[in-house]
């Protein structure tokens, strides 16, 4: 812990790091000697059930490899306890750039818990009973396994660390390609994954101004972030197909900040109002009330903020970004559907100074295998298209991907085969979605789980 006697308060000195590594190696040596002294059982070596594991054995040896040592030396505010004195060795993340994989930071898989909230949509006594009752706590585990909760918390922590780091360096004048590549690579680094085990759930969105969603640069796109741009960063992370979907908006001209604030409050309204048995249409009405009660002034002209009515939040499933239920951001009294225990939702809102309606615009960069992909491949005649389908299925399953994703795999000349897969219905295309030119759209989004006892908001943190 910081400030402990014998600890290192800041990284950046090789001699300090060498001392830490030396201490860890001594501990490993002592442990090995103790193991040799133990009498060997003739009936096996199963550990006693009630003995806690030695915390030092949970720290992977990659902590001392040269790559991580160099990363630690290059960053500040890296804290280490004295390994030989502290009963629980804990490694803190490097700052400002996170460089240590989450597997190493949380060797016991005790990832940070999201924000736990009581339900607001039901009588206070019932909400309090759910929140405090041991029976409802037990029901939590029956409906959502601990392993899934751990995966979601890990995915959320990667999301938070990557996006907070993004905020420290992103600025006008950078290309959208550079911003996306750096951020996506950081997610991969923190999760040590780039595929179906862990990594990105979809290409990082960086839609600008009147474009609301589904824009990410393809190869050869040299779009530059401008001082007067409003940019929506939409990032999806996953572990074992369990997805955290969260988005935020940034601007550098303060005249747009009011639009961002209104949209953020609309999202938080949806998160607060969501709950077991809440009607989706009623939650949408409360989001709309907050969003459309606001006005913004841009370049001397006043605009009513409008919800983008043909975009909505959604449930998340295993390897599925849109799992069936839609959480509207406008009211719909005719929708009888309700939220249920075990639902994993992404509440996302879009506030616009335009018409509040989007349509396809521009070159497509987001793709997914269709639900009928395997049936549709039967009609394919091109061996190249068939092989591309297998490659996509192997690397992404039903997660979204981009042309840059295929470029990273080293694929070349795949454009014709990709077009064939799209025409055959094997691949679904998701082009950018845009409101009218000249308007501005902001977006915020959070992922939460409706447990029987209350909701856990995985993606929320002190930045939004």
HUKAVEN-V602512 format. One record per residue. RES is the residue in three letters. SS is DSSP state (2 for helix, 1 for strand, 0 for the rest). OMEGA is omega in degrees with one decimal (none if undefined). BURIAL is # if it has 16 or more other C-alpha atoms within 10 Angstrom, else .. Layout:
# HUKAVEN-V602512
RES|SS|OMEGA|BURIAL ; RES|SS|OMEGA|BURIAL
This chain:
# HUKAVEN-V602512
UNK|0|-177.0|# ; UNK|0|172.8|. ; UNK|0|179.5|. ; UNK|0|179.6|. ; UNK|0|179.3|. ; UNK|0|-178.3|. ; UNK|0|176.3|# ; UNK|1|-176.1|# ; UNK|0|-178.6|# ; UNK|0|174.8|# ; UNK|0|175.0|# ; UNK|0|178.7|# ; UNK|0|-178.2|. ; UNK|2|-177.2|. ; UNK|2|178.0|. ; UNK|2|179.3|# ; UNK|2|177.9|# ; UNK|2|179.7|. ; UNK|2|178.6|. ; UNK|2|-179.3|# ; UNK|2|178.7|# ; UNK|2|179.2|. ; UNK|2|179.6|. ; UNK|2|179.4|# ; UNK|2|176.6|. ; UNK|2|178.9|. ; UNK|2|177.8|# ; UNK|2|-178.6|. ; UNK|2|179.0|. ; UNK|2|-179.2|. ; UNK|2|179.7|. ; UNK|2|179.2|. ; UNK|2|178.2|. ; UNK|2|179.7|. ; UNK|2|-179.4|. ; UNK|2|-177.4|. ; UNK|2|-178.2|. ; UNK|0|176.4|. ; UNK|0|-179.1|. ; UNK|0|179.4|. ; UNK|0|179.4|. ; UNK|0|-177.8|. ; UNK|0|177.6|. ; UNK|0|-174.6|. ; UNK|0|179.8|. ; UNK|0|-179.2|. ; UNK|0|176.6|. ; UNK|0|-171.7|. ; UNK|0|-173.1|. ; UNK|0|-178.9|. ; UNK|0|-179.8|. ; UNK|0|178.7|. ; UNK|0|176.1|. ; UNK|0|-175.9|. ; UNK|2|-177.9|. ; UNK|2|-178.8|# ; UNK|2|-179.4|. ; UNK|2|178.9|. ; UNK|0|-178.3|# ; UNK|0|-178.5|. ; UNK|2|178.7|. ; UNK|2|176.4|. ; UNK|2|-174.0|# ; UNK|2|-179.1|# ; UNK|0|-170.0|. ; UNK|2|-177.8|. ; UNK|2|-178.8|. ; UNK|2|177.4|. ; UNK|2|179.7|# ; UNK|2|179.0|. ; UNK|2|179.8|# ; UNK|2|-177.8|# ; UNK|2|-175.7|# ; UNK|0|-175.8|# ; UNK|0|-180.0|# ; UNK|1|178.7|# ; UNK|0|173.8|# ; UNK|0|-173.0|# ; UNK|0|176.5|# ; UNK|1|169.3|# ; UNK|0|173.3|# ; UNK|0|-171.9|# ; UNK|0|-174.2|# ; UNK|0|-178.2|. ; UNK|0|-174.8|. ; UNK|0|-178.9|. ; UNK|0|178.5|. ; UNK|0|177.7|. ; UNK|0|178.2|# ; UNK|0|-179.1|# ; UNK|1|179.0|# ; UNK|0|-179.2|# ; UNK|0|177.0|# ; UNK|0|178.6|# ; UNK|1|0.3|. ; UNK|0|-179.2|# ; UNK|0|175.8|# ; UNK|0|-175.5|# ; UNK|0|-176.9|# ; UNK|0|179.5|# ; UNK|0|-177.8|# ; UNK|2|177.4|# ; UNK|2|-178.4|# ; UNK|2|179.3|# ; UNK|2|-176.4|# ; UNK|0|-174.7|# ; UNK|0|178.0|# ; UNK|0|-179.0|. ; UNK|0|177.8|. ; UNK|0|-176.6|. ; UNK|0|-178.3|# ; UNK|0|179.8|. ; UNK|0|176.5|# ; UNK|0|177.4|# ; UNK|1|-179.5|. ; UNK|1|-176.5|# ; UNK|1|169.5|# ; UNK|0|177.0|# ; UNK|0|-179.1|# ; UNK|0|-172.8|# ; UNK|0|-178.6|# ; UNK|0|178.5|. ; UNK|0|-174.2|. ; UNK|2|-179.3|. ; UNK|2|178.9|. ; UNK|2|179.6|. ; UNK|2|-179.8|# ; UNK|2|177.6|# ; UNK|2|178.2|. ; UNK|2|-172.7|# ; UNK|2|-173.3|# ; UNK|2|-173.5|. ; UNK|0|175.1|. ; UNK|2|179.8|. ; UNK|2|178.1|. ; UNK|2|176.5|# ; UNK|2|177.9|# ; UNK|2|179.0|. ; UNK|2|175.6|. ; UNK|2|-174.9|# ; UNK|2|178.6|. ; UNK|2|-177.1|. ; UNK|2|-178.5|. ; UNK|0|-177.8|# ; UNK|0|178.3|. ; UNK|2|-178.9|. ; UNK|2|178.2|. ; UNK|2|177.3|# ; UNK|2|179.0|# ; UNK|2|178.9|# ; UNK|2|-179.4|# ; UNK|2|178.8|# ; UNK|2|177.6|# ; UNK|2|178.4|# ; UNK|2|179.7|# ; UNK|2|-179.8|# ; UNK|2|175.5|# ; UNK|2|178.6|# ; UNK|2|-177.2|# ; UNK|2|-176.9|# ; UNK|2|-179.0|# ; UNK|2|-175.7|# ; UNK|2|177.6|# ; UNK|2|176.3|# ; UNK|2|177.4|# ; UNK|2|-177.8|# ; UNK|2|-176.9|. ; UNK|2|-174.9|. ; UNK|2|-177.3|. ; UNK|0|-178.3|# ; UNK|0|176.5|# ; UNK|0|-178.3|. ; UNK|0|177.8|. ; UNK|0|175.3|. ; UNK|1|177.5|# ; UNK|2|177.6|# ; UNK|2|-179.6|# ; UNK|2|-178.9|. ; UNK|2|-178.9|# ; UNK|2|-178.5|# ; UNK|2|-178.4|. ; UNK|2|-177.2|. ; UNK|2|178.9|# ; UNK|2|178.7|# ; UNK|2|178.3|# ; UNK|2|176.3|# ; UNK|2|179.1|# ; UNK|2|-178.7|# ; UNK|2|-177.8|# ; UNK|2|-179.3|# ; UNK|2|-177.6|# ; UNK|0|-177.8|# ; UNK|0|177.2|# ; UNK|0|-177.6|# ; UNK|0|-171.4|# ; UNK|0|177.6|# ; UNK|0|178.6|# ; UNK|1|176.9|# ; UNK|1|-177.6|# ; UNK|1|177.4|# ; UNK|1|177.3|# ; UNK|1|179.8|# ; UNK|1|179.1|# ; UNK|1|176.4|# ; UNK|1|178.1|# ; UNK|1|-173.8|# ; UNK|1|-173.3|# ; UNK|1|167.9|# ; UNK|0|-176.1|# ; UNK|0|177.1|# ; UNK|1|-173.7|# ; UNK|1|-172.2|# ; UNK|1|170.7|# ; UNK|0|171.9|# ; UNK|0|167.4|# ; UNK|0|-173.2|# ; UNK|0|168.1|# ; UNK|0|177.0|# ; UNK|0|-179.4|. ; UNK|0|177.8|. ; UNK|0|-176.4|. ; UNK|0|178.1|. ; UNK|0|-177.8|. ; UNK|1|176.0|# ; UNK|0|-176.3|# ; UNK|0|-179.1|# ; UNK|0|-178.5|. ; UNK|0|179.9|. ; UNK|0|169.6|# ; UNK|1|-173.0|# ; UNK|1|178.9|# ; UNK|1|178.1|# ; UNK|1|-178.0|# ; UNK|1|-173.9|# ; UNK|1|175.8|# ; UNK|1|176.6|# ; UNK|1|177.7|# ; UNK|1|171.3|# ; UNK|1|-177.2|# ; UNK|0|177.3|# ; UNK|0|177.2|# ; UNK|1|-162.6|# ; UNK|1|167.1|# ; UNK|1|-175.4|# ; UNK|1|-176.4|# ; UNK|1|-175.6|# ; UNK|1|177.5|# ; UNK|1|-177.5|# ; UNK|1|177.5|# ; UNK|1|173.3|# ; UNK|1|-179.5|# ; UNK|0|173.2|. ; UNK|0|-173.1|. ; UNK|2|-179.0|. ; UNK|2|179.2|. ; UNK|2|-171.7|# ; UNK|2|-179.3|# ; UNK|2|176.6|. ; UNK|2|178.5|# ; UNK|2|-177.4|# ; UNK|2|-179.6|# ; UNK|2|-178.9|# ; UNK|2|177.8|# ; UNK|2|-179.7|# ; UNK|2|177.2|# ; UNK|2|177.5|# ; UNK|2|-179.2|# ; UNK|2|175.0|# ; UNK|2|178.0|# ; UNK|2|179.2|# ; UNK|2|-179.2|# ; UNK|2|-175.8|# ; UNK|2|-179.0|# ; UNK|0|178.9|# ; UNK|0|178.3|# ; UNK|0|-179.7|# ; UNK|0|175.6|. ; UNK|0|177.8|# ; UNK|1|-175.9|# ; UNK|2|-179.6|# ; UNK|2|179.2|# ; UNK|2|175.5|# ; UNK|2|177.5|# ; UNK|2|179.8|# ; UNK|2|179.8|# ; UNK|2|173.8|# ; UNK|2|-178.1|# ; UNK|2|-179.5|# ; UNK|2|179.8|# ; UNK|2|-176.1|# ; UNK|2|-169.5|# ; UNK|0|172.0|# ; UNK|0|-175.6|. ; UNK|0|172.7|# ; UNK|1|176.7|# ; UNK|1|177.2|# ; UNK|1|-178.5|. ; UNK|1|-178.3|# ; UNK|0|176.2|. ; UNK|0|-179.0|. ; UNK|1|-177.8|. ; UNK|1|-178.7|. ; UNK|1|167.1|# ; UNK|1|177.2|# ; UNK|0|-179.2|# ; UNK|1|170.3|# ; UNK|1|171.6|# ; UNK|0|-164.9|# ; UNK|0|178.3|# ; UNK|0|167.4|. ; UNK|0|-175.4|# ; UNK|1|170.2|# ; UNK|1|-171.4|# ; UNK|1|171.7|# ; UNK|1|178.4|# ; UNK|0|177.3|# ; UNK|1|178.5|# ; UNK|0|-179.0|# ; UNK|0|-176.9|# ; UNK|1|-178.6|# ; UNK|0|177.1|# ; UNK|0|-168.6|# ; UNK|0|175.6|. ; UNK|0|-178.6|. ; UNK|0|177.4|# ; UNK|1|176.7|# ; UNK|1|-175.5|# ; UNK|1|175.8|# ; UNK|0|169.8|# ; UNK|0|-177.9|# ; UNK|0|176.9|# ; UNK|0|-177.4|. ; UNK|0|-177.5|. ; UNK|0|-178.7|. ; UNK|0|-177.7|. ; UNK|0|-173.6|. ; UNK|0|-175.9|. ; UNK|1|170.1|# ; UNK|0|-176.2|# ; UNK|0|175.0|# ; UNK|0|179.5|# ; UNK|0|178.3|# ; UNK|0|173.4|# ; UNK|1|-173.8|# ; UNK|1|164.5|# ; UNK|1|176.4|# ; UNK|1|179.1|# ; UNK|1|179.3|# ; UNK|1|178.7|# ; UNK|1|175.9|# ; UNK|1|-173.0|# ; UNK|1|171.1|# ; UNK|0|-179.5|# ; UNK|0|-177.0|# ; UNK|0|-176.7|. ; UNK|0|179.0|# ; UNK|0|-176.5|# ; UNK|0|175.3|# ; UNK|1|-178.9|. ; UNK|1|177.1|. ; UNK|0|172.2|. ; UNK|0|-176.5|. ; UNK|0|-178.2|. ; UNK|0|176.8|# ; UNK|0|179.9|# ; UNK|1|-178.5|# ; UNK|1|171.7|# ; UNK|1|170.7|# ; UNK|1|178.6|# ; UNK|0|179.7|# ; UNK|0|179.8|. ; UNK|0|-172.2|. ; UNK|2|-175.9|# ; UNK|2|177.0|. ; UNK|2|-176.0|. ; UNK|2|-177.7|. ; UNK|2|-178.1|# ; UNK|2|-179.2|. ; UNK|2|-179.2|. ; UNK|0|178.2|. ; UNK|0|-176.8|. ; UNK|0|176.1|. ; UNK|2|179.8|. ; UNK|2|178.9|. ; UNK|2|178.2|# ; UNK|2|179.9|# ; UNK|2|178.2|. ; UNK|2|177.1|# ; UNK|2|179.4|# ; UNK|2|179.4|. ; UNK|2|179.5|. ; UNK|2|-178.9|# ; UNK|2|-179.2|# ; UNK|2|-173.2|. ; UNK|2|-173.4|# ; UNK|2|-172.5|# ; UNK|0|-179.1|# ; UNK|0|174.4|# ; UNK|0|178.0|# ; UNK|0|-179.5|# ; UNK|1|-177.3|# ; UNK|1|174.5|# ; UNK|2|176.8|# ; UNK|2|177.3|# ; UNK|2|178.4|# ; UNK|2|177.3|# ; UNK|2|179.9|. ; UNK|2|178.5|. ; UNK|0|180.0|. ; UNK|0|179.8|. ; UNK|0|178.6|. ; UNK|0|177.5|. ; UNK|0|-176.3|. ; UNK|0|-171.5|. ; UNK|2|-179.0|. ; UNK|2|179.0|. ; UNK|2|177.6|# ; UNK|2|177.9|# ; UNK|2|178.3|. ; UNK|2|178.5|# ; UNK|2|179.2|# ; UNK|2|179.7|# ; UNK|2|-178.7|. ; UNK|0|-179.3|# ; UNK|0|177.1|# ; UNK|0|-179.3|# ; UNK|1|173.4|# ; UNK|1|179.8|# ; UNK|1|179.1|# ; UNK|1|-178.9|# ; UNK|0|177.5|# ; UNK|0|179.5|# ; UNK|1|-171.2|# ; UNK|1|169.6|# ; UNK|0|-176.7|# ; UNK|0|178.4|# ; UNK|0|178.8|. ; UNK|0|178.2|. ; UNK|0|178.6|# ; UNK|0|179.9|# ; UNK|1|174.5|# ; UNK|1|-177.9|# ; UNK|1|167.5|# ; UNK|1|-174.0|# ; UNK|1|174.9|# ; UNK|1|177.5|# ; UNK|1|179.1|# ; UNK|1|-179.7|# ; UNK|1|177.0|# ; UNK|1|175.7|# ; UNK|0|174.6|# ; UNK|0|-175.8|# ; UNK|0|-176.6|# ; UNK|0|-179.0|# ; UNK|1|175.0|# ; UNK|1|178.8|# ; UNK|1|-170.8|# ; UNK|0|-167.1|# ; UNK|0|-175.7|# ; UNK|0|176.1|# ; UNK|0|-174.7|. ; UNK|0|178.7|. ; UNK|0|172.9|. ; UNK|0|none|.
